């Protein structure tokens, strides 16, 4: 595609992505700048800020009770949804203030999944308390397309980790663990699935044996001091899903469990021929992978593109996933105006095609060749650079 064939303008949106998973340890928040020179150019992603806000107190206990007992009422779900939405909105507001940026001037959209209980987030609370157009319901939208709504990370992991000559995987270790397989040389050939419990049993045991004084096994100290009941381990591993086998060249780790040395040492012992590293090596902080991913999902929803559909799923139907909760009419229509200027006269039948290449721009790099302003919120005038950037996990 040449400039003469497209009359649009470059895309430039700043996004807040959030995630609160089953480990219940806190809300991960990321502030990301996405740019794209034209619809068929690589998407550029630059992480501006990241952090985790601890999740504790009565609200956490109430949500933990729901998860542990798997029973509730419509009234309780409604109340907790409101409380979780208020917590997340207040946390985002505090995060922006702490990091020194303005929600109204430096953020175009907020995207997050909410607390993973039964795929029931509440984007209206985000928008009402922050004043920013908010996107959510990504898992429910995926389920409406005939799939399971989880793990839902193939598109992002593929863009970050796919390699032309190496079979790679991204192993997330949160409350529940999941893995994305990225076959070499095939950005659209990825698939993902849950691999079983991650931190959830470890964290529960720590809370139980410390009478709630500790929330998790810091540095794996308690686990390392214990003795393995090998009989129980052997009985579980005898199942068909636990046969130690791998044709992977590299595994990249994300999630809170990635920092537990007992888990990492076990992986090294079981997979001696596979290189194991943190996602940070690819430019994605291991603890922020899911929050950045939901920011990406929000971007693709508001732009109007499908995600890469995983292989080996119930339905291969492509679709735009997510729910949009607009801000004020003026702001929302300015946002739509910016998006329409990006598309220009690009063919309608091609607009839903997924992004197949991404460049991860290191924080220290300056961007170039992007619009000075998107007409929605002031941006920093930066555009993608090729120097020291990571394209699909490879230095460009």
C-alpha positions in Angstrom: 0.0 0.0 0.0 1.4 3.4 -1.0 0.4 6.9 0.3 -1.2 7.6 -3.1 -3.6 4.7 -2.5 -4.8 5.8 0.9 -6.1 9.3 1.8 -6.3 8.8 5.6 -4.3 10.0 8.5 -2.1 8.1 11.0 -3.7 6.5 14.0 -2.7 7.7 17.5 -4.6 6.7 20.6 -3.5 6.5 24.3 -5.2 3.7 26.2 -5.4 2.6 29.8 -5.6 -1.2 30.1 -6.5 -3.0 33.3 -6.8 -6.5 34.6 -7.9 -8.2 37.8 -7.6 -11.9 37.6 -8.4 -14.9 39.8 -5.3 -14.5 42.0 -7.1 -11.5 43.6 -3.9 -9.7 44.5 -4.6 -6.4 42.9 -5.5 -4.4 39.9 -2.9 -4.2 37.2 -3.0 -0.9 35.3 -1.1 0.1 32.1 -0.9 3.4 30.1 -0.1 2.7 26.5 0.4 4.7 23.3 -0.7 2.9 20.1 0.2 4.4 16.7 -0.2 3.1 13.1 0.9 5.0 10.0 -1.8 3.5 7.8 -4.2 0.5 8.0 -1.7 -2.0 6.5 1.3 -0.7 8.4 2.6 -2.4 11.6 0.9 -1.4 14.8 3.4 0.4 17.2 3.0 0.0 20.9 4.8 2.1 23.5 4.2 1.4 27.2 4.1 4.7 29.1 3.3 3.7 32.6 2.5 0.5 34.5 1.7 -0.5 38.1 -0.3 -2.7 40.4 -2.7 -1.4 43.1 -3.3 -4.0 45.9 -6.8 -5.3 46.3 -7.7 -5.9 50.0 -10.2 -5.3 52.7 -13.9 -6.2 52.9 -14.5 -6.1 49.1 -11.8 -8.6 48.5 -13.2 -10.9 51.2 -16.6 -10.7 49.6 -15.4 -11.5 46.1 -13.2 -14.4 47.5 -16.3 -15.8 49.2 -18.1 -15.8 45.8 -15.2 -17.6 44.1 -14.7 -20.2 46.9 -18.4 -21.1 47.3 -19.6 -20.5 43.7 -23.0 -19.3 44.9 -24.7 -16.0 45.0 -27.8 -14.0 44.1 -28.6 -11.6 41.3 -28.8 -8.8 43.9 -25.3 -9.6 45.3 -23.8 -9.8 41.8 -25.3 -6.3 41.0 -23.9 -4.8 44.2 -20.5 -6.3 43.8 -20.3 -5.2 40.2 -20.9 -1.6 41.3 -18.4 -1.9 44.1 -15.7 -3.4 41.8 -16.4 -0.7 39.2 -16.0 2.1 41.8 -12.8 0.5 43.1 -11.3 0.2 39.7 -12.3 3.8 38.7 -10.9 5.2 41.9 -7.7 3.2 41.4 -7.3 4.4 37.8 -7.8 8.0 38.9 -5.2 7.6 41.7 -2.8 5.9 39.4 -2.9 8.7 36.9 -2.3 11.3 39.6 0.6 9.3 41.0 2.2 8.8 37.6 1.8 12.4 36.7 -0.5 12.3 33.7 -4.0 13.6 33.1 -6.9 11.3 32.4 -8.8 13.8 30.4 -5.8 15.0 28.4 -3.7 11.9 28.1 -6.2 9.1 27.8 -8.5 8.4 24.9 -10.1 5.1 26.1 -10.0 2.8 29.1 -10.3 -1.0 28.5 -10.5 -3.7 31.1 -12.1 -7.0 31.9 -13.1 -6.3 35.5 -12.8 -9.1 38.1 -12.8 -12.6 36.6 -15.7 -14.3 38.4 -18.3 -15.0 35.8 -17.3 -12.6 33.1 -19.4 -9.8 34.6 -17.5 -6.4 34.5 -19.3 -3.1 34.7 -17.9 -0.5 32.2 -20.6 2.0 33.1 -18.9 2.6 36.5 -15.5 3.2 34.8 -16.9 5.8 32.5 -19.1 7.6 35.0 -16.3 8.1 37.5 -13.4 8.8 35.1 -15.2 10.6 32.3 -13.4 8.4 29.7 -15.0 6.2 27.0 -14.7 2.7 28.4 -14.6 -0.7 26.7 -15.2 -4.1 28.4 -17.1 -7.4 27.9 -14.4 -8.9 25.7 -14.9 -12.4 27.1 -18.6 -12.3 26.8 -18.3 -11.1 23.2 -15.9 -14.0 22.4 -18.5 -16.4 23.9 -21.2 -14.9 21.7 -19.0 -15.9 18.7 -19.2 -19.5 19.8 -16.0 -19.8 21.8 -15.2 -20.0 25.6 -14.0 -16.5 26.3 -10.8 -17.8 27.9 -7.9 -17.5 27.8 -8.3 -15.1 24.9 -4.6 -14.0 24.5 -3.6 -15.6 21.2 -3.7 -12.4 19.2 -1.6 -10.4 21.6 0.9 -13.1 22.4 1.3 -13.9 18.8 2.1 -10.3 17.9 4.6 -10.1 20.8 6.3 -13.5 20.7 5.9 -15.1 17.2 9.2 -15.9 15.6 10.1 -16.9 12.0 12.2 -19.9 13.0 11.5 -20.7 16.6 8.5 -22.4 18.2 7.6 -20.3 21.2 5.0 -20.2 23.9 3.8 -17.6 26.5 3.1 -19.2 29.8 1.0 -17.1 32.1 1.0 -18.1 35.8 -1.8 -16.2 37.6 -4.5 -17.7 39.9 -5.1 -20.0 37.0 -2.3 -20.8 34.5 -2.7 -20.7 30.7 -0.4 -21.0 27.8 -0.3 -19.6 24.2 1.5 -21.7 21.6 3.1 -19.6 18.8 4.2 -21.9 16.0 7.2 -20.7 14.1 6.6 -18.6 11.0 2.8 -18.6 11.4 1.3 -15.5 13.2 -2.2 -16.8 12.6 -1.5 -20.4 13.7 -1.5 -19.8 17.5 -3.8 -21.4 20.0 -4.2 -21.2 23.8 -5.7 -23.1 26.7 -5.7 -23.3 30.5 -3.0 -25.5 31.9 -4.4 -25.8 35.4 -4.0 -24.0 38.7 -1.3 -21.4 39.0 -1.0 -19.5 42.3 -4.5 -20.2 43.5 -3.8 -23.2 45.7 -0.4 -21.8 46.9 -2.0 -18.5 47.9 -4.9 -20.3 49.7 -2.5 -22.5 51.6 -0.4 -19.5 52.7 -3.5 -17.6 53.9 -4.6 -20.7 55.8 -1.4 -21.6 57.5 -0.6 -18.0 58.5 -4.1 -17.2 59.6 -4.4 -14.6 57.0 -1.3 -12.7 57.9 0.4 -13.4 54.6 -1.3 -13.3 51.2 1.2 -15.2 49.1 4.5 -17.2 49.3 7.0 -14.5 48.9 10.1 -15.7 46.9 8.7 -19.2 47.3 10.2 -19.4 50.8 7.5 -21.5 52.4 7.2 -23.9 49.5 11.0 -24.4 49.4 11.0 -25.2 53.2 8.3 -27.9 52.8 8.4 -31.5 51.8 6.6 -32.7 48.6 4.0 -35.5 49.1 5.2 -37.4 46.0 2.4 -39.9 46.2 -0.2 -37.2 45.5 1.9 -35.6 42.9 2.4 -38.9 41.0 -1.3 -39.6 41.2 -2.2 -36.2 39.6 0.6 -36.3 37.0 -0.6 -39.8 35.8 -3.5 -38.0 34.1 -3.3 -37.7 30.3 -2.9 -33.9 30.3 0.3 -33.8 32.4 2.7 -35.9 30.3 5.9 -33.9 30.2 6.5 -33.2 26.5 7.5 -30.2 24.6 8.7 -29.3 21.1 9.1 -25.7 22.1 12.3 -23.8 21.6 11.5 -21.0 24.0 8.9 -20.2 26.7 8.2 -16.7 27.9 6.7 -16.3 31.4 4.2 -13.8 32.6 1.9 -13.4 35.6 2.7 -13.2 39.4 3.6 -16.9 39.6 6.5 -16.2 37.3 8.4 -14.7 40.2 8.1 -17.9 42.3 11.5 -19.6 42.1 10.1 -23.0 43.0 7.8 -22.9 39.9 10.6 -21.7 37.6 13.1 -24.2 38.9 10.6 -27.0 38.2 10.0 -25.8 34.7 13.8 -25.8 34.0 14.1 -29.3 35.4 11.2 -30.6 33.3 12.1 -28.8 30.1 15.9 -28.9 29.9 16.0 -28.3 26.2 13.7 -25.3 26.2 14.9 -21.8 26.8 12.8 -20.1 29.6 12.8 -16.3 30.0 10.6 -13.5 31.2 8.4 -11.6 28.8 10.3 -8.5 29.8 13.0 -9.7 27.3 10.5 -8.9 24.5 9.6 -5.5 25.9 6.5 -6.6 27.9 6.7 -6.5 31.7 5.8 -10.0 32.9 3.4 -8.6 35.5 1.6 -6.3 33.1 1.0 -8.7 30.1 -2.8 -9.1 30.7 -3.5 -5.5 31.4 -1.6 -4.4 28.2 -3.5 -7.1 26.3 -6.9 -5.7 27.4 -5.7 -2.3 26.3 -5.0 -3.7 22.9 -8.4 -5.4 22.8 -10.0 -2.0 23.6 -8.0 -0.4 20.8 -9.1 -3.0 18.2 -12.7 -2.8 19.3 -12.9 1.0 19.0 -11.0 0.9 15.7 -13.3 -1.8 14.4 -11.0 -4.8 13.8 -11.2 -8.4 14.6 -8.5 -10.2 16.7 -6.6 -13.1 15.3 -8.9 -16.2 15.8 -7.2 -19.0 17.7 -6.8 -22.5 16.1 -8.5 -25.5 17.6 -11.5 -23.7 19.0 -15.3 -24.3 18.8 -15.8 -21.6 16.2 -13.5 -19.9 13.7 -15.9 -17.0 13.2 -14.1 -13.6 13.3 -15.8 -10.6 14.9 -15.2 -7.4 16.7 -15.3 -8.1 20.4 -16.0 -5.7 23.3 -18.7 -3.3 24.5 -18.3 0.5 24.2 -19.6 2.8 27.0 -19.2 6.3 25.5 -18.1 9.4 27.3 -19.8 12.7 26.5 -21.3 13.0 23.0 -18.7 15.6 21.9 -15.7 13.6 23.1 -17.1 10.3 21.6 -17.8 11.9 18.2 -14.4 13.4 18.1 -13.0 10.0 18.8 -15.1 8.5 16.0 -13.9 11.4 13.7 -10.3 10.6 14.4 -11.0 6.9 13.5 -12.8 7.8 10.3 -9.9 10.0 9.3 -7.6 7.1 9.9 -9.6 4.8 7.7 -10.1 7.4 4.9 -11.4 5.6 1.8 -9.8 2.3 2.8 -12.2 -0.5 1.6 -14.9 -1.4 4.1 -14.6 -5.1 3.4 -11.0 -5.0 4.6 -11.3 -2.9 7.7 -12.1 -5.8 10.1 -8.9 -7.7 9.1 -6.8 -8.3 12.2 -3.4 -6.7 12.8 -0.6 -9.2 11.8 2.5 -7.2 12.8 3.4 -5.1 15.8 6.5 -3.2 16.8 7.2 -2.8 20.6 8.8 0.6 21.0 11.2 0.8 24.1 10.3 3.6 26.5 13.6 5.4 25.9 13.0 5.8 22.2 11.5 8.8 20.5 8.7 8.4 18.0 8.3 10.0 14.6 5.9 10.3 11.7 2.6 10.4 13.5 -0.1 13.0 13.7 0.5 15.8 16.2 -3.0 15.5 17.6 -5.8 13.1 17.2 -8.5 15.6 17.9 -9.6 13.7 21.1 -6.9 14.3 23.6 -3.5 15.9 23.3 -0.8 13.4 22.4 2.9 13.7 22.7 3.6 14.0 19.0 5.6 10.9 19.0 5.6 8.4 16.2 7.1 4.9 15.8 10.8 4.5 15.4 12.6 1.4 14.0 15.6 1.8 16.2 15.8 -0.9 18.9 12.1 -1.7 18.5 10.8 -5.2 18.8 8.7 -6.5 15.9 6.8 -9.7 16.7 9.4 -10.3 19.4 12.4 -9.7 17.1 14.6 -6.6 17.1 13.8 -4.6 14.0 
